[in-house]
Amino acid sequence: MPVQSLPVRDASIHLRLLQQYLVLLKNYPILTKSVTSGILSALGNVLSQILEARKKIKSGAPVGEIDPAAAARYATFGFCITGPVSHIFYQLMEVWMPATDPLCIVKRLLLDRLIFAPGFLLIFYFVMNILEAKGWRDFESKMRGSYWTALKMNWKVWTPFQFVNINFVPVEFRVLFANMVALFWYAYLASVRK
């Protein structure tokens, strides 16, 4: 019996959203990845705030409300930095280390973990400092106080995900894959930077 395909209007909402995302991804790759990064980064920050509120409730400390300005800062970082920078990085990685290179799996992972991750984390700290309207001393203090801890955690958490992402996920979906992991990573970063 032949398989029939459903017209788009008869498909589930999930399938229609996926189809629309794929169209946008094809026609506007950087903008689509930037918007997705912005949304998921903001959600990661909100998740962090919710987790912090739960900790305070358990300890009996007073709980504040969700800070929309913090979520907006993460959305700005995701939209302006994460989306475009990650898109460019993954595209260049394909050119610099094509899949035909027998050592591409190792080279890609080393490039990502030893060059991109430390640099990107530094950019994160710097841009967040600017978005929070804080001075150079605050930046230095946060760098001294939590950068190395965050980088080591990045290497522990991200290495298996990035191994899969840069070697087995199609290049057009790598930013989305990383953004899904980053949803939880940004929750961690928001709590470690405090």
TORTOR-454552 format. One record per residue (C-alpha): x, y, z. Coordinates in pm, whole numbers, plus 50000, padded with zeros to 5 digits. Layout:
residues N
<r><c1>X</c1><c2>Y</c2><c3>Z</c3></r>
...
END
This chain:
residues 194
<r><c1>50000</c1><c2>50000</c2><c3>50000</c3></r>
<r><c1>50154</c1><c2>50336</c2><c3>49899</c3></r>
<r><c1>50223</c1><c2>50595</c2><c3>50166</c3></r>
<r><c1>50027</c1><c2>50918</c2><c3>50132</c3></r>
<r><c1>50170</c1><c2>51248</c2><c3>50235</c3></r>
<r><c1>49950</c1><c2>51496</c2><c3>50413</c3></r>
<r><c1>49901</c1><c2>51847</c2><c3>50281</c3></r>
<r><c1>50078</c1><c2>52098</c2><c3>50506</c3></r>
<r><c1>49745</c1><c2>52239</c2><c3>50631</c3></r>
<r><c1>49647</c1><c2>51890</c2><c3>50757</c3></r>
<r><c1>49977</c1><c2>51826</c2><c3>50935</c3></r>
<r><c1>50015</c1><c2>51862</c2><c3>51311</c3></r>
<r><c1>50121</c1><c2>52196</c2><c3>51452</c3></r>
<r><c1>50463</c1><c2>52050</c2><c3>51537</c3></r>
<r><c1>50522</c1><c2>51939</c2><c3>51182</c3></r>
<r><c1>50408</c1><c2>52274</c2><c3>51042</c3></r>
<r><c1>50640</c1><c2>52460</c2><c3>51280</c3></r>
<r><c1>50929</c1><c2>52236</c2><c3>51180</c3></r>
<r><c1>50855</c1><c2>52290</c2><c3>50812</c3></r>
<r><c1>50840</c1><c2>52667</c2><c3>50862</c3></r>
<r><c1>51166</c1><c2>52660</c2><c3>51059</c3></r>
<r><c1>51336</c1><c2>52466</c2><c3>50777</c3></r>
<r><c1>51214</c1><c2>52718</c2><c3>50519</c3></r>
<r><c1>51342</c1><c2>53008</c2><c3>50730</c3></r>
<r><c1>51669</c1><c2>52825</c2><c3>50793</c3></r>
<r><c1>51721</c1><c2>52779</c2><c3>50421</c3></r>
<r><c1>51624</c1><c2>53134</c2><c3>50322</c3></r>
<r><c1>51764</c1><c2>53328</c2><c3>50620</c3></r>
<r><c1>52019</c1><c2>53104</c2><c3>50793</c3></r>
<r><c1>52197</c1><c2>53360</c2><c3>51011</c3></r>
<r><c1>51882</c1><c2>53547</c2><c3>51112</c3></r>
<r><c1>51698</c1><c2>53223</c2><c3>51192</c3></r>
<r><c1>51987</c1><c2>53092</c2><c3>51399</c3></r>
<r><c1>52020</c1><c2>53430</c2><c3>51573</c3></r>
<r><c1>51652</c1><c2>53448</c2><c3>51667</c3></r>
<r><c1>51657</c1><c2>53086</c2><c3>51787</c3></r>
<r><c1>51972</c1><c2>53155</c2><c3>51990</c3></r>
<r><c1>51818</c1><c2>53465</c2><c3>52143</c3></r>
<r><c1>51500</c1><c2>53287</c2><c3>52247</c3></r>
<r><c1>51675</c1><c2>52982</c2><c3>52389</c3></r>
<r><c1>51936</c1><c2>53194</c2><c3>52570</c3></r>
<r><c1>51661</c1><c2>53396</c2><c3>52738</c3></r>
<r><c1>51481</c1><c2>53076</c2><c3>52833</c3></r>
<r><c1>51804</c1><c2>52943</c2><c3>52983</c3></r>
<r><c1>51831</c1><c2>53253</c2><c3>53199</c3></r>
<r><c1>51468</c1><c2>53227</c2><c3>53310</c3></r>
<r><c1>51530</c1><c2>52860</c2><c3>53394</c3></r>
<r><c1>51827</c1><c2>52969</c2><c3>53606</c3></r>
<r><c1>51614</c1><c2>53225</c2><c3>53787</c3></r>
<r><c1>51346</c1><c2>52964</c2><c3>53857</c3></r>
<r><c1>51603</c1><c2>52719</c2><c3>53991</c3></r>
<r><c1>51755</c1><c2>52990</c2><c3>54213</c3></r>
<r><c1>51407</c1><c2>53077</c2><c3>54344</c3></r>
<r><c1>51345</c1><c2>52711</c2><c3>54431</c3></r>
<r><c1>51673</c1><c2>52696</c2><c3>54624</c3></r>
<r><c1>51573</c1><c2>53007</c2><c3>54818</c3></r>
<r><c1>51231</c1><c2>52863</c2><c3>54900</c3></r>
<r><c1>51392</c1><c2>52546</c2><c3>55037</c3></r>
<r><c1>51634</c1><c2>52747</c2><c3>55248</c3></r>
<r><c1>51364</c1><c2>52983</c2><c3>55373</c3></r>
<r><c1>51522</c1><c2>53293</c2><c3>55214</c3></r>
<r><c1>51299</c1><c2>53558</c2><c3>55054</c3></r>
<r><c1>51230</c1><c2>53498</c2><c3>54686</c3></r>
<r><c1>51231</c1><c2>53776</c2><c3>54429</c3></r>
<r><c1>51044</c1><c2>53785</c2><c3>54102</c3></r>
<r><c1>51179</c1><c2>53687</c2><c3>53761</c3></r>
<r><c1>51412</c1><c2>53960</c2><c3>53633</c3></r>
<r><c1>51309</c1><c2>54034</c2><c3>53274</c3></r>
<r><c1>51617</c1><c2>54255</c2><c3>53225</c3></r>
<r><c1>51845</c1><c2>53956</c2><c3>53289</c3></r>
<r><c1>51651</c1><c2>53745</c2><c3>53039</c3></r>
<r><c1>51671</c1><c2>54033</c2><c3>52790</c3></r>
<r><c1>52050</c1><c2>54049</c2><c3>52830</c3></r>
<r><c1>52077</c1><c2>53679</c2><c3>52754</c3></r>
<r><c1>51842</c1><c2>53718</c2><c3>52458</c3></r>
<r><c1>52060</c1><c2>54002</c2><c3>52328</c3></r>
<r><c1>52375</c1><c2>53795</c2><c3>52367</c3></r>
<r><c1>52214</c1><c2>53496</c2><c3>52195</c3></r>
<r><c1>52079</c1><c2>53706</c2><c3>51909</c3></r>
<r><c1>52384</c1><c2>53925</c2><c3>51849</c3></r>
<r><c1>52669</c1><c2>53690</c2><c3>51939</c3></r>
<r><c1>52578</c1><c2>53321</c2><c3>51976</c3></r>
<r><c1>52370</c1><c2>53284</c2><c3>51658</c3></r>
<r><c1>52597</c1><c2>53460</c2><c3>51408</c3></r>
<r><c1>52932</c1><c2>53362</c2><c3>51563</c3></r>
<r><c1>52835</c1><c2>52995</c2><c3>51592</c3></r>
<r><c1>52700</c1><c2>52992</c2><c3>51235</c3></r>
<r><c1>53024</c1><c2>53133</c2><c3>51100</c3></r>
<r><c1>53240</c1><c2>52905</c2><c3>51316</c3></r>
<r><c1>53061</c1><c2>52586</c2><c3>51204</c3></r>
<r><c1>53070</c1><c2>52693</c2><c3>50839</c3></r>
<r><c1>53443</c1><c2>52769</c2><c3>50856</c3></r>
<r><c1>53509</c1><c2>52443</c2><c3>51036</c3></r>
<r><c1>53359</c1><c2>52258</c2><c3>50739</c3></r>
<r><c1>53597</c1><c2>52440</c2><c3>50504</c3></r>
<r><c1>53907</c1><c2>52411</c2><c3>50724</c3></r>
<r><c1>53848</c1><c2>52050</c2><c3>50824</c3></r>
<r><c1>53637</c1><c2>51871</c2><c3>50566</c3></r>
<r><c1>53491</c1><c2>51531</c2><c3>50645</c3></r>
<r><c1>53731</c1><c2>51380</c2><c3>50391</c3></r>
<r><c1>54024</c1><c2>51456</c2><c3>50622</c3></r>
<r><c1>54095</c1><c2>51130</c2><c3>50809</c3></r>
<r><c1>54172</c1><c2>51319</c2><c3>51132</c3></r>
<r><c1>53883</c1><c2>51566</c2><c3>51104</c3></r>
<r><c1>53700</c1><c2>51419</c2><c3>51404</c3></r>
<r><c1>53995</c1><c2>51487</c2><c3>51635</c3></r>
<r><c1>54092</c1><c2>51820</c2><c3>51475</c3></r>
<r><c1>53738</c1><c2>51957</c2><c3>51494</c3></r>
<r><c1>53700</c1><c2>51862</c2><c3>51858</c3></r>
<r><c1>54038</c1><c2>52013</c2><c3>51951</c3></r>
<r><c1>53960</c1><c2>52335</c2><c3>51763</c3></r>
<r><c1>53625</c1><c2>52365</c2><c3>51935</c3></r>
<r><c1>53738</c1><c2>52272</c2><c3>52286</c3></r>
<r><c1>54080</c1><c2>52444</c2><c3>52299</c3></r>
<r><c1>54025</c1><c2>52757</c2><c3>52086</c3></r>
<r><c1>53655</c1><c2>52829</c2><c3>52039</c3></r>
<r><c1>53525</c1><c2>52740</c2><c3>52388</c3></r>
<r><c1>53774</c1><c2>52954</c2><c3>52587</c3></r>
<r><c1>53737</c1><c2>53246</c2><c3>52346</c3></r>
<r><c1>53360</c1><c2>53227</c2><c3>52335</c3></r>
<r><c1>53336</c1><c2>53209</c2><c3>52714</c3></r>
<r><c1>53562</c1><c2>53516</c2><c3>52739</c3></r>
<r><c1>53334</c1><c2>53700</c2><c3>52495</c3></r>
<r><c1>53033</c1><c2>53593</c2><c3>52704</c3></r>
<r><c1>53184</c1><c2>53737</c2><c3>53021</c3></r>
<r><c1>53287</c1><c2>54059</c2><c3>52846</c3></r>
<r><c1>52957</c1><c2>54122</c2><c3>52667</c3></r>
<r><c1>52749</c1><c2>54038</c2><c3>52974</c3></r>
<r><c1>52960</c1><c2>54283</c2><c3>53173</c3></r>
<r><c1>52881</c1><c2>54554</c2><c3>52917</c3></r>
<r><c1>52510</c1><c2>54464</c2><c3>52906</c3></r>
<r><c1>52499</c1><c2>54480</c2><c3>53286</c3></r>
<r><c1>52660</c1><c2>54829</c2><c3>53265</c3></r>
<r><c1>52945</c1><c2>54725</c2><c3>53493</c3></r>
<r><c1>53301</c1><c2>54850</c2><c3>53488</c3></r>
<r><c1>53635</c1><c2>54694</c2><c3>53412</c3></r>
<r><c1>53698</c1><c2>54600</c2><c3>53776</c3></r>
<r><c1>53378</c1><c2>54397</c2><c3>53786</c3></r>
<r><c1>53486</c1><c2>54221</c2><c3>53467</c3></r>
<r><c1>53829</c1><c2>54140</c2><c3>53613</c3></r>
<r><c1>53670</c1><c2>54020</c2><c3>53935</c3></r>
<r><c1>53429</c1><c2>53789</c2><c3>53756</c3></r>
<r><c1>53707</c1><c2>53659</c2><c3>53534</c3></r>
<r><c1>53927</c1><c2>53583</c2><c3>53834</c3></r>
<r><c1>53640</c1><c2>53447</c2><c3>54039</c3></r>
<r><c1>53457</c1><c2>53220</c2><c3>53799</c3></r>
<r><c1>53605</c1><c2>53205</c2><c3>53445</c3></r>
<r><c1>53836</c1><c2>52907</c2><c3>53510</c3></r>
<r><c1>53562</c1><c2>52721</c2><c3>53698</c3></r>
<r><c1>53316</c1><c2>52785</c2><c3>53414</c3></r>
<r><c1>53571</c1><c2>52681</c2><c3>53149</c3></r>
<r><c1>53647</c1><c2>52352</c2><c3>53326</c3></r>
<r><c1>53274</c1><c2>52285</c2><c3>53355</c3></r>
<r><c1>53236</c1><c2>52374</c2><c3>52988</c3></r>
<r><c1>53497</c1><c2>52114</c2><c3>52896</c3></r>
<r><c1>53326</c1><c2>51852</c2><c3>53112</c3></r>
<r><c1>52970</c1><c2>51921</c2><c3>53000</c3></r>
<r><c1>53010</c1><c2>52030</c2><c3>52639</c3></r>
<r><c1>53280</c1><c2>51793</c2><c3>52511</c3></r>
<r><c1>53054</c1><c2>51490</c2><c3>52450</c3></r>
<r><c1>52778</c1><c2>51708</c2><c3>52304</c3></r>
<r><c1>53019</c1><c2>51894</c2><c3>52079</c3></r>
<r><c1>53180</c1><c2>51570</c2><c3>51967</c3></r>
<r><c1>52839</c1><c2>51457</c2><c3>51840</c3></r>
<r><c1>52745</c1><c2>51803</c2><c3>51712</c3></r>
<r><c1>53054</c1><c2>51881</c2><c3>51503</c3></r>
<r><c1>53098</c1><c2>51533</c2><c3>51366</c3></r>
<r><c1>52750</c1><c2>51389</c2><c3>51314</c3></r>
<r><c1>52492</c1><c2>51671</c2><c3>51309</c3></r>
<r><c1>52444</c1><c2>51831</c2><c3>50965</c3></r>
<r><c1>52609</c1><c2>52175</c2><c3>50960</c3></r>
<r><c1>52279</c1><c2>52362</c2><c3>50917</c3></r>
<r><c1>52147</c1><c2>52215</c2><c3>51244</c3></r>
<r><c1>52458</c1><c2>52253</c2><c3>51459</c3></r>
<r><c1>52362</c1><c2>52592</c2><c3>51603</c3></r>
<r><c1>52017</c1><c2>52459</c2><c3>51694</c3></r>
<r><c1>52167</c1><c2>52147</c2><c3>51854</c3></r>
<r><c1>52411</c1><c2>52360</c2><c3>52054</c3></r>
<r><c1>52131</c1><c2>52598</c2><c3>52151</c3></r>
<r><c1>51929</c1><c2>52312</c2><c3>52297</c3></r>
<r><c1>52225</c1><c2>52213</c2><c3>52515</c3></r>
<r><c1>52295</c1><c2>52581</c2><c3>52587</c3></r>
<r><c1>51946</c1><c2>52619</c2><c3>52732</c3></r>
<r><c1>52080</c1><c2>52439</c2><c3>53038</c3></r>
<r><c1>52433</c1><c2>52572</c2><c3>53005</c3></r>
<r><c1>52317</c1><c2>52934</c2><c3>53027</c3></r>
<r><c1>52120</c1><c2>52841</c2><c3>53337</c3></r>
<r><c1>52449</c1><c2>52719</c2><c3>53485</c3></r>
<r><c1>52645</c1><c2>53029</c2><c3>53370</c3></r>
<r><c1>52384</c1><c2>53265</c2><c3>53511</c3></r>
<r><c1>52420</c1><c2>53102</c2><c3>53851</c3></r>
<r><c1>52804</c1><c2>53074</c2><c3>53849</c3></r>
<r><c1>52855</c1><c2>53440</c2><c3>53747</c3></r>
<r><c1>52664</c1><c2>53571</c2><c3>54053</c3></r>
END
